[in-house]
Structure formats: C-alpha cells, structure tokens
Amino acid sequence: MPLGGGIPDSDSTRIRYPWTDVPNVRYKGPHPDLPPGLPPQTKAWWKALCAMPHCVLWIDADWAVAQVTALIHAACVKHNKYSVELRRRENSMGMTRDARLRMRIRYVDPEPKQTKTKAGPPPTDLAAERRRRLGGKTDV
C-alpha cells in the first residue's frame, strides 16, 4: 500500500537562488552600436535597453544576443513577424519587471555617499596613544 501525503511542501525541497542586487542607476558603460538603416522604433528600443541598470552585469556574449535581438525587433516593426521570438528574447534579457523577478534581479537604491569626517592624522606612537586613552596607566 502506498504511503499517503504526496510530495512535501517544505522549502527544503526547493532550490532557492539568491537575488542579484543591482544599483538602480542608469547604465552608461560601453555597448556596441547598431547597424545603420534600422527603424526609429528599434533605435528607441535599443536606447532603452542600453540604459537598463542590470546591463552592468552583461558580458560581450550578452551584448551579441542583444544586437541580434535588435535585428529581430526591426523585422517585427517592418514586417510584423517574429513577435513571439522577440518577446522570448526580451524576457531572457530582463527587459520587463516580471522578467527580472523571474531572473531574481532586483534594483536597489544606491547607498548615499558618506561624508568624510576629519579625525586627524593617525598617532605615530601607538603605545603612548594607548596609555593616553587608558588614563595614563603605564602597564598596558
């Protein structure tokens, strides 16, 4: 007789991948250019793609996929073809919030820059500084 209960619902059976926190800052780093002759909608799409904060994580292979996806976007705009392939590729690049959630990428606000407080130069005689802080005791 089979045991009842089915598969346990506990978290111990699920693999949890950690979140990748990316500062929510517009990406301004290097990226490849598009070939000439693409429609204006594709150029606007490329501009939006190249500004996504998580582009900071991309390597050359990711940018190559993005370039091919731009050509698919242009074909979709010009001929109304390949829309399913375009959507699939956009999801794999994390272009929508839902896609980023599935990829476990989240944008976090960057930490504010801390102002430096002037503490003075470090002491040159550490033993004397210790004695001074301990109230003049000599047996440190």
PyMOL commands that set and color helices and strands:
alter all, ss='L'
color gray80, all
select helices_A, chain A and resi 11-13+40-50+53-57+60-79+83-92+97-102+126-133
alter helices_A, ss='H'
color red, helices_A
select strands_A, chain A and resi 20-23+105-108
alter strands_A, ss='S'
color yellow, strands_A
deselect
rebuild
show_as cartoon
